[in-house]
């Protein structure tokens, strides 16, 4: 099962198809072949049982950061931020990273994460 998904390319060039699986209860990081066209058959599970979708990942300052959304069907919900020292390592969820009004934060501005584009020479987000 592969639901809400993204592709993440790590600093070493290894790529992963990151997707909600197990009825959206667990994220899977499925390793891709070196040409990124197929799966190697290796994968690992992240945040099992925590019901996440819409993963968006980046690496900075020695840590991995992942934005996700809860699984409330088509109803907006608060964003989530999880942090880990290793891509396959233990991820800790730190809560909603959004900054806005109370009502905006409850629904992540009526949206959810999809991808994070890092721009060379630009400062990272202020909460990091």
N, C-alpha and C positions, 0 to 999 in steps of 0.2 A: 504494500500500500504506500503510495506517495501522494500526499496532498500538498497543501501550501509549501512552496519550495523556493530555493535559491541555489546558486552555484557559488562556492567559496574557493578561491585559490590562495593557498597558504604561501608564506614567504619563501619556502623551498620549491615552489612551483607545483606542488601536489594539489590536485583539485578534488573537491567533494561536492556531491549532490546532497544538499541538506534539505530534509523534508519531514513533514509531520507524518507519523505512521502509527500503527496500532490504534486505529480509531481516533487519531489525533492526541493520544495520551502521551506519546514519546517521540522525540526528534531522533531521526537517523541521519548519520553522516556517512554516506556511501562513497567510498574512494573511487575515483575515475582513473582510467588508464592514462599513460603519459601524453597521449594525443587528445585526451578529454572526450573521446567519442564512445566509450563503453565503460562498463563497470568492472572492477577487478574482482569483485565478490567479497571484498573486505568492507566492513562497516562497524561503527560503534554507536551505541545508544546514549543519548544525552537527556537529562532531566526526565527520567522515566516516571510516568504517572502524573506529571504536572500539567498536562493538557495545554500545549503551546502550538501556535502556528505562526505563519508569516515571519520566518527567521531572516534576520539581516545581521551580518557578522563583519567585524573588522578587528585588526590587531594594531595596538600601539603601546608604547612604553612597557613592553614585556608582558602584556596581557591581551587576552581575547575578550571582546565585548560582543554581546548578542542581544539585539532587540527582538522581542516576540510579542505576540498578542495572545490573549486567552481565546478559548474556543466557545463562542456564544452564538454560533450560526452567523446570521447576517447582522446581528446587533453589535454596535460598537462597544468596546470595553477598554479599560486602562491598558496602556502599554506596559511591558515588563523589560527590565534590563538584567542580564545575567553576565557574570564575569568568571574567567578561568585563566590559570597560568599556562595550561596545556589545552590544546584543541580537544583532545580526547579525555582530558582530566576532569576533575570534579568542578562542576559549574555551580556557582552560588547566585541565586536570584536576589537582587537588591531592591526591587520595587519599581515603581513607575518613574521613568526618567523625564517625563514631559513637564514643561513649565508653562503654566497658563492659569486660567481661572479654575476654580474647583470643578465647574461643569465641563469645561474643555478637557481637563485631565481625566475625568470619569469616562470619556469616550474617545480619548486620543485624537481630539479634534475631528471626530467622525471618520477616521482613517486607520490604517495600520501600516507597519513597516513593510518594505519590499527589498530594498537594496541600499547599501551605503557606499557612496563614491568618495574615496579619499583623493584630495587634490594636493599635489606636490606644492610645498611652500606655504600652505595655509594652516593656520592653527587649528588643532582639534577642538572638540566641544568643551565647553567650560567645566563640565562636571567630572572630567577625567584628570 
